[in-house]
Amino acid sequence: MKPDELSRALQTRRRQLGLFWWQVALELDVGEDAVHRLRAGKAGPDVRRRAEEWLRRPNPPREE
């Protein structure tokens, strides 16, 4: 996935789940600075891999 596609996909998923970016960092098990680099298209391969794996996970059921 290209960096800009990955960033858009993360933004979409984050909004669907109602998460803040720091919570996305926790989900990916990376620091907030790594998420900021990822959003800017400057993350390393490990962070990109973690983000792509997270995006492939099914969304958890919503609590109502």
C-alpha positions as CSV (number, residue, x, y, z in Angstrom):
1,M,0.0,0.0,0.0
2,K,1.4,3.4,-0.9
3,P,2.0,5.8,2.0
4,D,-0.8,8.2,1.1
5,E,-3.3,5.2,0.8
6,L,-2.1,3.8,4.1
7,S,-2.6,7.2,5.8
8,R,-6.1,7.6,4.4
9,A,-7.0,4.0,5.4
10,L,-5.8,4.6,8.9
11,Q,-7.7,7.8,9.2
12,T,-10.9,6.1,8.0
13,R,-10.5,3.2,10.4
14,R,-9.6,5.5,13.3
15,R,-12.8,7.5,12.7
16,Q,-14.9,4.3,12.4
17,L,-13.7,3.1,15.8
18,G,-13.8,6.6,17.4
19,L,-10.1,6.5,18.3
20,F,-7.7,9.3,18.9
21,W,-4.3,9.0,17.2
22,W,-2.6,8.2,20.5
23,Q,-4.9,5.2,20.8
24,V,-4.0,4.1,17.2
25,A,-0.4,4.2,18.4
26,L,-1.3,1.9,21.3
27,E,-3.1,-0.5,18.9
28,L,-0.1,-0.6,16.6
29,D,2.3,-0.9,19.6
30,V,4.4,2.0,18.5
31,G,5.1,5.5,19.8
32,E,3.0,8.5,18.9
33,D,5.9,9.9,16.9
34,A,5.9,6.8,14.7
35,V,2.2,7.4,13.9
36,H,2.9,11.0,13.0
37,R,5.7,9.9,10.7
38,L,3.3,7.3,9.2
39,R,0.7,9.9,8.6
40,A,3.4,12.0,6.8
41,G,4.5,9.1,4.7
42,K,7.8,8.8,6.4
43,A,7.5,5.7,8.6
44,G,9.8,2.8,8.4
45,P,8.9,-0.7,7.1
46,D,8.1,-2.1,10.5
47,V,5.6,0.6,11.4
48,R,4.0,0.3,7.9
49,R,3.7,-3.5,8.3
50,R,2.1,-3.1,11.7
51,A,-0.4,-0.6,10.3
52,E,-1.3,-2.8,7.4
53,E,-1.8,-5.8,9.7
54,W,-4.1,-3.6,12.0
55,L,-6.1,-2.6,9.0
56,R,-6.7,-6.2,8.0
57,R,-8.1,-7.1,11.4
58,P,-11.9,-7.2,11.5
59,N,-13.6,-4.3,13.3
60,P,-14.7,-5.1,16.8
61,P,-18.4,-5.2,17.4
62,R,-19.8,-1.8,18.4
63,E,-21.3,-1.5,21.9
64,E,-24.7,0.0,22.0
